[in-house]
């Protein structure tokens, strides 16, 4: 597999969204596709509301992503997409939720949240390869708001930017998730894939 083109994926969100679950699922899907992968958590605690940043590195020698090195940025929350932009290489691919989970200071009225248009404008300064999905709404449609992270993985697969198909992701969901949430996550995968395909 030494001839595989390295792909560096940065994933970011807030605790309670399932960012680390999505990271693990994507990494296991890459392994199932027979490709070398390294994954890890860069920063943050998985407590509800805390920032979570993690990586999936396909065919890479280094286990880390530095500034300007990520080929793909997946943001499960728009403000976290904005914060993680320094990691993205010029012309890289961005997949981001359009739906905010406001930080505590915003919820308490101490500061204003940024608008999605501001996030999109900042992303556009770095790349014209960006796609935005209402991840929480897609998760709710599938049956659980947390499955919005799987919808974003479905969208990623639909772009063709990763060397695996939707069926590989689906089989990994069946093999690694508790039986009671398998169907919800399979539906979220389909919804994300369809939303990207129709975009």
C-alpha angles and dihedrals in degrees: 000000000000092000094062115119107243115246120196114198122190117196124191138175142120130286113276095035096091097246093149091046089054091047093052092045093051092047092050090049090053089051090048088054088057097250129131112253141175123191135179149150115262103183144353142038125270091233114126110279098011121122114258123194123178140163141222112195117191117199093346127144095206118065092211140071117219130193112303094009106101114107091192130028118196113191117190089186124034098229089052089049087056093047092050096050093102088069094058120096118230108277094014124145122265125195112180141169115241093209121091130220096199118226117246093259090057093046089052092050094245094121139010124250119237117252123246089243089062091052091048092049092052092048090049089059089064104031144002090210100091133131128186127202134179092241099176091049091049089049091051090049089053091050107265129052091220091063088071086093089063090049088058090052088051089053091049092054090048090058090061089228094125125056098242139078135236092255091061090053091047092052090049090052090051092048099045111029127078110268093241093063101036096094093047091052094045088054091048089051090053093046093051092046091049093046091054093044091053094046 
